[in-house]
Amino acid sequence: MNILLISYGDLDYDGRLRSLISVFESVGKVYTFTRGSKSDNKRRGICNVSYPLFIKKSIDFSRKLKKIDVLILDNRKATIPGFFIQKIKHPAYVIQDCRELYLMNEVKHFAGKVGCLFERMMTRRADVVICANKERAEIMRGKYGLSKIPLTYENLRKLQYSSDEDVETARVKFAPLINDDEIRILSSSGCSFKRTNDLLVKNLCKVNKKCRLFLVGSYDASEADEIRKIAENDKVNTVSILGQLNQTELKYLISKIHIGIVNYGQYDTNNRLCASGKLYEFLYEGVPVVTTTNPPLKRICDESGVGVADDEYAEGINTVLANYEAFKRNIETFVIDNSIKGNDEKLISEISKIIRS
């Protein structure tokens, strides 16, 4: 069975894309056309060009294949070339992965509205629609007029070390920031005000113990300046703005913290119903979380007891610290019940039933 997967994602940095490829390699022979580093793999087309040229080249790549049994479209930007490839190659099955949930009435710019239009059109043409959590699945069925509820493929993600040398480099880099008399907290959403990191910094003074907050991720310079001004008013706690870290650095630092912060805005459906891989990065390292009250995050915290959903942060942090070992035990159970292997095998089974029926 020949499978063609189209994605404008970068294979080097896109964890969900790599996971999808791995899943479908269990179903058939997978050809991919994506962005990323050049490869000698003849079944892998790589094209790091502008989006309009990517559309043309992905269609050209599909023409070279004698037969496509299954066409997989990964996210909105794959739907435009996918529309033409479906007409040219007539695959037996079309599968659409909707990792985001941007709705036409919420998108402000023209290009985004075109993307929404094509995504809606292709989801209706698709034999299988996949999304990233059950909250999105439920709303998509109604908003997109689907006959069946989409399959769910969660963004389960575990960080990996690259080498022992890089781990040692990370240890040396962060050693001056690790103090035994501080509760260490990490947010990997940079200094974003949209994700309320300003409120997080402001409310550190309400936490019952001395804290050091690590703000990790790319950030806007003006927002970082505002964060520093807020932090200057707190004479007890420390805020360290670290910027973007590589995977080894992030994994090492998470292994040294007590609480992870997972925060998203609630200003549109895509963010309100966030499908957070960041949540699992903390949980797979055994770290309890405090999250914003976005429905998917609150559901996981409430049902599994792996953290607390609290938009003001401080009360949630205090609750986790007061019951720390209980939260740690709950995480151990959660990780067993929500394994990456199990997540993959569930999707493989569901897809196989449909395309082999």
C-alpha positions, 0 to 999 in steps of 0.5 A: 500500500503506497501512502503519500504524506504532505506537510509544510511542517519542518521534519527536523523540529515537528514532533507530531509530523515525525510521529504521524510518519512512524504511525503510517509506516506500520500501515504501508509504504510511506512517501513524504513531502515536507520541509527539513534537512536534505535526505538520501531517502528516495521516498522523502521529498524535501522542499524548503521554499516559499509556500506557493512554490511548495504547492507546485513541487508537492504536486510534481512529487505526487505525479512521479508516484505510479499509484497513491492508495492513501493521501495524508494531509497534515494541517491546513497548508497541506490542503491546497496541494492535497486538493489538486493531488486528489483530483490528479491521482485519485487515491482510494483514501484521504486522511486529514490531520487537523492539528490546529483549529482555526475557525473562519470567523476568528481568523483576521487575515485573508491568507488565514481565511483561505486556509480555513476554507480549504481545510473545511472543504478537504475535511468534508472530502476526507475518509478519515479526519484526525484531531489532537484532543476530544474537545476539538473532535466534538466541536469539529463535527458540528462546525465542519458538518462531519458525518462522523466524529474525528479520530483523536491522536493526542500530542504525547511528547517525551523529550530526549537527550542528544548525547552525554556530552550535551547533558554535561554542558547543560549541567554546567550551564544551569548549575549556578541557577539551581539553589536548594533553598528555592522552589523551581518553576518553569514556564516554556511559553517565554515572556508571552503576555497573551499566555499571562506570564506577566500575571504569573510573575506578579503572583509569585509573591503569593506563593508560600515558599521562595521560588525561582521561575524559569521563563523558557522560549522565544520572546518579544523584547518589550514583553521581556522588559515588562516582565523584568520590571514586574520582577524587580518589585518582588524582593524574595523570588527570582525570575530567570529569562532564558530564551530558547533552549535546545531539547537536551537543555530543556529536558535537563532543566525540567528534571531539576524543577518542582512544578511546570507551568502550562499556560495558553490564552483563551482568545480563540478556539484554537488556544482555548481548546489547546492540544498541549505537547508541553503538558506531556513534556513535564508529565513524562519527566515526573513533574506536576503542573499548574495550568490555565483553565483551558478545558482540555488542561482542566480536564486532565488535571481534574480527572488524573490529579497530575496538577491544578488548573488555576488562572491566577497561578499562586493558589495552584502552586501552593496546592501542589506544594502542599500535596507534592508526593500525591501529585507525583504518584498520580503522574506515575499512574498517568504515564503508564495509562497514557503511553506514547506507544499506546497512543500510536497503536490506538491510531494504527488500529483505528486507521487499519480498520477503516482502510482495510475494511 
